Amino acid sequence: VSPWYRTFPGISRPMMESRARAMPTAILAFICFVCLLSGVACQSYWGDEEILVQRSALIRNGGGESLEAAARSDMGTSWVTGPYGACSSSCMQKARTVTCRQVEDDTEMPLACVADAKPAAHTKCSCELEVCVSTAEGCASGVEIEGQVLPEVDHMEDVGCFKLVGSDSTQCPSVVVRDLACMEHTSTTLCSSGLAFFRSCASEHLTGKACSAFCLEKGMDLSGIVDGAECRCGASVLNGAIWHEGVPRDGLAMKLEQLELADSGTCPLSIRRFKEPYVTHGIPVKYQLQTIMDEAYVDSIVKGAPFDPEAEEEL
């Protein structure tokens, strides 16, 4: 069989090798990008192989969006709205607070959020549907138009790949969805590696996006895949609706500073977080599908004692 380069008249092997050595860096980068999308770690021409290996592991655990996600040291900031006040009879509007806050400690960061993503502070209302007040305090020139929720939209983003805390590991297939392992947790060490609520071994929940959707329905702003075999849910301090606006018990709220980045090429814990504005200090109700049993379970973990579902109905 003739060498492949002889099929091109006038082109010698030395000439082809010379041109290959002169291949632009951009083409090499494109080749690495193709390798990355297929889940195969490839070394880059400029030596960033460790980042690419970890990023490949993140993709295999359910998808990510950027190389930086594999090395994020904190969960950033997000817009947070308070509840709407009373409806003003002067303009048929009502107002709410809108602030930019740190996800992990609820610190206000006025300049850290994307301005274009800021929710409106006012919305329309009707005195025929709710009690009105005779004040112009809640009036403004612009009002919010509630957007339609698209089911295919991914409402979460990647935080990165981390090691599990201590002896933590997946217990699949024996775990129950409303796992109570963290109900009596008293240590400052993260319980269940910072994902203290709900577990699922179901195959339909074992991609990053599917696990995120499962947790979002439960009102949780964090999700994680453990060893590619278990979906878990968690809550940040910023998700005040889960904590009833109180201070979380030790070890329940996620703190990335207590986690170590995963070793190169591994992803024992792939974490994602809610990327949209928090409404009334929590996940927008339009994304949630909680039952009374779910709410009672969450309150049992939060309070550190069993919570009666019948008592939940009275709240």
Secondary structure, DSSP 8 states (H G I E B T S, - for coil): ---GGGGSTT--HHHHHHHHHT--HHHHHHHHHHHHHTT-----TTS-HHHHHHHHHHHHTT--S-GGGGG-SS--EEEEE-----EETTTTEEE--EEEEETTT--B-TTSS-GGG---SEEE--TTTS-EES-STT--S---------TT---EEEEEEE---TT----TTS--SS--TTTT--SSS-GGGG--EEEE--GGG-SHHHHHHHHHHTT-SEEEEETTTEEEEE--TT-TTTTTTS---TTTS--GGGS-B--TT--SEEEEEE-S-BBTTBS-GGG----HHHHHHHHHHHHTS---HHHHHH-
